[in-house]
C-alpha cells in the first residue's frame, strides 16, 4: 500500500464485496428459509425458531462489522484524500 488512494480503493472494494455477500446471504435466507433452517436445525440440534433467530443475529452482526471495519474507514480515507 503506497498511498492513501491505494488504501482507499482497497477498502472500497472490500466494502463492496462484503455488502454483496450480505445481500446474497440475506436473499438466500429469505427465499429458502424453510429448507435452510431445517438443514441447520438438524445439523446443530436446534429448534427451527432458534435457527431463524441465529440467522437474524448473524446478519445484524455482519452488517455492523461491515459498517465499522469497512464503510467508516472508507469514508475517513475519502475525507483525508480530498
Backbone as CSV, one residue per row, in Angstrom:
resi,resn,N_x,N_y,N_z,CA_x,CA_y,CA_z,C_x,C_y,C_z
1,UNK,0.842,-1.168,0.000,0.000,0.000,0.000,0.895,1.242,0.000
2,UNK,0.967,1.888,-1.115,1.873,3.013,-1.273,1.250,4.355,-0.954
3,UNK,-0.051,4.447,-1.037,-0.651,5.761,-0.861,-2.049,5.640,-0.276
4,UNK,-2.568,6.794,0.115,-3.934,6.832,0.644,-4.923,6.421,-0.438
5,UNK,-4.662,6.778,-1.672,-5.567,6.427,-2.762,-5.655,4.910,-2.945
6,UNK,-4.520,4.239,-2.860,-4.497,2.781,-2.997,-5.244,2.118,-1.842
7,UNK,-4.999,2.592,-0.634,-5.683,2.045,0.537,-7.180,2.310,0.464
8,UNK,-7.552,3.490,0.007,-8.974,3.826,-0.143,-9.640,2.914,-1.157
9,UNK,-8.971,2.675,-2.266,-9.526,1.780,-3.284,-9.658,0.357,-2.753
10,UNK,-8.655,-0.114,-2.022,-8.692,-1.454,-1.443,-9.868,-1.608,-0.485
11,UNK,-10.025,-0.659,0.434,-11.113,-0.745,1.415,-12.468,-0.575,0.720
12,UNK,-12.500,0.246,-0.327,-13.739,0.381,-1.100,-14.171,-0.935,-1.718
13,UNK,-13.215,-1.665,-2.309,-13.545,-2.976,-2.883,-13.935,-3.976,-1.800
14,UNK,-13.254,-3.934,-0.668,-13.632,-4.811,0.461,-15.066,-4.537,0.890
15,UNK,-15.418,-3.257,0.946,-16.777,-2.879,1.332,-17.794,-3.415,0.342
16,UNK,-17.543,-3.246,-0.942,-18.477,-3.744,-1.957,-18.626,-5.256,-1.911
17,UNK,-17.529,-5.965,-1.744,-17.582,-7.425,-1.671,-18.376,-7.873,-0.449
18,UNK,-18.121,-7.237,0.695,-18.836,-7.610,1.912,-20.321,-7.277,1.839
19,UNK,-20.665,-6.133,1.273,-22.083,-5.776,1.120,-22.755,-6.734,0.141
20,UNK,-22.063,-7.104,-0.933,-22.609,-8.086,-1.871,-22.855,-9.424,-1.210
21,UNK,-21.898,-9.870,-0.402,-22.070,-11.131,0.317,-23.241,-11.047,1.292
22,UNK,-23.398,-9.914,1.981,-24.519,-9.716,2.892,-25.839,-9.754,2.141
23,UNK,-25.910,-9.115,0.986,-27.141,-9.123,0.199,-27.492,-10.518,-0.307
24,UNK,-26.505,-11.230,-0.829,-26.751,-12.589,-1.330,-27.213,-13.496,-0.196
25,UNK,-26.542,-13.403,0.941,-26.921,-14.220,2.093,-28.329,-13.889,2.558
26,UNK,-28.658,-12.606,2.627,-29.999,-12.197,3.060,-31.066,-12.702,2.098
27,UNK,-30.810,-12.564,0.813,-31.785,-13.019,-0.181,-31.967,-14.530,-0.116
28,UNK,-30.863,-15.272,0.024,-30.974,-16.728,0.116,-31.746,-17.157,1.356
29,UNK,-31.506,-16.486,2.470,-32.237,-16.833,3.692,-33.719,-16.509,3.531
30,UNK,-34.038,-15.393,2.876,-35.442,-15.048,2.664,-36.136,-16.026,1.724
31,UNK,-35.467,-16.393,0.648,-36.097,-17.259,-0.349,-36.138,-18.726,0.054
32,UNK,-35.114,-19.170,0.789,-35.001,-20.593,1.114,-35.033,-20.825,2.620
33,UNK,-35.791,-19.995,3.326,-35.806,-20.023,4.784,-36.121,-21.401,5.346
34,UNK,-37.169,-22.033,4.878,-37.599,-23.306,5.435,-36.578,-24.409,5.198
35,UNK,-36.117,-24.518,3.970,-35.174,-25.590,3.637,-33.861,-25.422,4.391
36,UNK,-33.343,-24.210,4.413,-32.061,-23.970,5.071,-32.181,-24.125,6.584
37,UNK,-33.270,-23.610,7.149,-33.428,-23.732,8.609,-33.634,-25.190,9.025
38,UNK,-34.286,-25.984,8.192,-34.435,-27.413,8.507,-33.081,-28.119,8.505
39,UNK,-32.267,-27.817,7.525,-30.936,-28.432,7.445,-30.096,-28.037,8.656
40,UNK,-30.068,-26.744,8.970,-29.249,-26.286,10.091,-29.804,-26.729,11.444
41,UNK,-31.109,-26.821,11.569,-31.663,-27.295,12.841,-31.313,-28.760,13.077
42,UNK,-31.265,-29.559,12.012,-30.854,-30.953,12.150,-29.357,-31.073,12.412
43,UNK,-28.568,-30.222,11.756,-27.115,-30.277,11.931,-26.694,-29.930,13.350
44,UNK,-27.334,-28.901,13.919,-26.905,-28.406,15.211,-27.841,-28.772,16.354
45,UNK,-28.890,-29.513,16.068,-29.804,-29.955,17.109,-30.575,-28.815,17.758
46,UNK,-30.936,-27.826,16.959,-31.671,-26.677,17.467,-33.093,-26.678,16.934
47,UNK,-33.936,-25.933,17.619,-35.294,-25.729,17.146,-35.252,-24.807,15.924
48,UNK,-36.196,-24.961,15.034,-36.220,-24.164,13.807,-36.325,-22.666,14.113
49,UNK,-37.083,-22.307,15.139,-37.215,-20.893,15.511,-35.901,-20.338,16.049
50,UNK,-35.144,-21.167,16.759,-33.833,-20.727,17.253,-32.865,-20.495,16.100
51,UNK,-32.971,-21.314,15.078,-32.114,-21.146,13.902,-32.450,-19.835,13.196
52,UNK,-33.726,-19.499,13.082,-34.115,-18.243,12.450,-33.621,-17.045,13.253
53,UNK,-33.649,-17.149,14.588,-33.088,-16.083,15.427,-31.586,-15.972,15.209
54,UNK,-30.929,-17.102,15.067,-29.485,-17.093,14.828,-29.165,-16.430,13.484
55,UNK,-29.998,-16.668,12.468,-29.803,-16.014,11.179,-29.902,-14.493,11.336
56,UNK,-30.910,-14.049,12.072,-31.095,-12.616,12.276,-29.888,-12.008,12.988
57,UNK,-29.405,-12.681,14.028,-28.238,-12.179,14.758,-26.996,-12.172,13.867
58,UNK,-26.839,-13.207,13.066,-25.706,-13.275,12.137,-25.729,-12.095,11.171
59,UNK,-26.882,-11.858,10.549,-26.984,-10.772,9.577,-26.782,-9.409,10.238
60,UNK,-27.341,-9.229,11.433,-27.182,-7.959,12.140,-25.727,-7.727,12.530
61,UNK,-25.070,-8.738,13.068,-23.666,-8.590,13.468,-22.756,-8.383,12.261
62,UNK,-23.040,-9.068,11.173,-22.228,-8.902,9.968,-22.385,-7.493,9.400
63,UNK,-23.616,-6.977,9.419,-23.861,-5.622,8.936,-23.111,-4.600,9.794
64,UNK,-23.143,-4.770,11.102,-22.418,-3.863,11.991,-20.918,-3.940,11.744
65,UNK,-20.407,-5.141,11.534,-18.979,-5.309,11.258,-18.585,-4.630,9.946
66,UNK,-19.434,-4.725,8.930,-19.154,-4.060,7.662,-19.097,-2.547,7.863
67,UNK,-20.040,-2.029,8.613,-20.065,-0.578,8.845,-18.821,-0.133,9.599
68,UNK,-18.466,-0.857,10.657,-17.339,-0.445,11.499,-15.996,-0.644,10.806
69,UNK,-15.789,-1.785,10.187,-14.470,-2.121,9.664,-14.261,-1.800,8.186
70,UNK,-15.321,-1.492,7.447,-15.169,-1.191,6.027,-15.691,0.192,5.660
71,UNK,-16.944,0.457,5.970,-17.578,1.677,5.499,-17.017,2.928,6.172
72,UNK,-16.894,2.922,7.484,-16.371,4.094,8.198,-14.917,4.381,7.805
73,UNK,-14.016,3.372,7.777,-12.665,3.682,7.317,-12.612,4.179,5.872
74,UNK,-13.490,3.666,5.026,-13.531,4.141,3.639,-13.880,5.626,3.583
75,UNK,-14.913,6.034,4.310,-15.286,7.441,4.323,-14.200,8.302,4.958
76,UNK,-13.559,7.802,6.000,-12.467,8.556,6.633,-11.308,8.755,5.658
77,UNK,-10.957,7.719,4.934,-9.884,7.847,3.946,-10.278,8.773,2.798
78,UNK,-11.546,8.728,2.405,-12.024,9.640,1.359,-11.893,11.095,1.818
79,UNK,-12.226,11.337,3.082,-12.097,12.694,3.622,-10.644,13.121,3.708
80,UNK,-9.779,12.201,4.072,-8.349,12.510,4.168,-7.736,12.807,2.800
81,UNK,-8.207,12.094,1.786,-7.657,12.237,0.452,-8.130,13.483,-0.284
82,UNK,-9.227,14.085,0.186,-9.743,15.242,-0.562,-9.215,16.560,-0.057
